[in-house]
Every structure is written in C-alpha cells, then in structure tokens.
Amino acid sequence: MRNSQSALGSSGMWNWTCSVFSAITAASSLASGSLHIPS
C-alpha cells in the first residue's frame, strides 16, 4: 500500500513539473514572439 502511494505521489509530482515546464515554455515563447512584433 505504501509503495503504491509513493508511486502515485511521484507520478503526480512529475505531471505537475511537466505542466509547469510547458506553461513556462509557452509563456516565454509568447513573450519572445510579442517582443519580435514591431509596435
């Protein structure tokens, strides 16, 4: 039981890390894209 909880917890943490990383990547690519647009 303890092992399955631990596996589930690390899986959730990995998903959270991936979500944060993709959000940061999207935000930075959006920011660099808007910086390249002449105003």
C-alpha positions as CSV (number, residue, x, y, z in Angstrom):
1,M,0.0,0.0,0.0
2,R,2.8,2.4,0.9
3,N,4.7,1.6,-2.3
4,S,1.6,2.3,-4.5
5,Q,1.0,5.6,-2.7
6,S,4.6,6.6,-3.2
7,A,4.4,5.7,-6.9
8,L,1.2,7.7,-7.3
9,G,2.8,10.7,-5.5
10,S,5.9,10.8,-7.7
11,S,3.7,10.4,-10.8
12,G,1.6,13.3,-9.7
13,M,4.7,15.4,-9.0
14,W,6.1,14.5,-12.4
15,N,2.9,15.6,-14.1
16,W,2.9,18.8,-12.1
17,T,6.5,19.5,-13.1
18,C,5.7,18.8,-16.7
19,S,2.7,21.2,-16.6
20,V,4.7,24.0,-15.0
21,F,7.6,23.5,-17.5
22,S,5.2,23.6,-20.5
23,A,3.5,26.6,-19.1
24,I,6.8,28.4,-18.7
25,T,7.9,27.4,-22.2
26,A,4.6,28.7,-23.6
27,A,4.8,31.9,-21.7
28,S,8.4,32.6,-22.7
29,S,7.8,31.7,-26.4
30,L,4.7,34.0,-26.3
31,A,6.8,36.8,-24.7
32,S,9.7,36.4,-27.2
33,G,7.1,36.3,-30.1
34,S,5.5,39.6,-28.9
35,L,8.9,41.2,-28.4
36,H,9.7,40.4,-32.1
37,I,6.5,42.1,-33.3
38,P,7.2,45.8,-34.1
39,S,4.8,48.0,-32.4
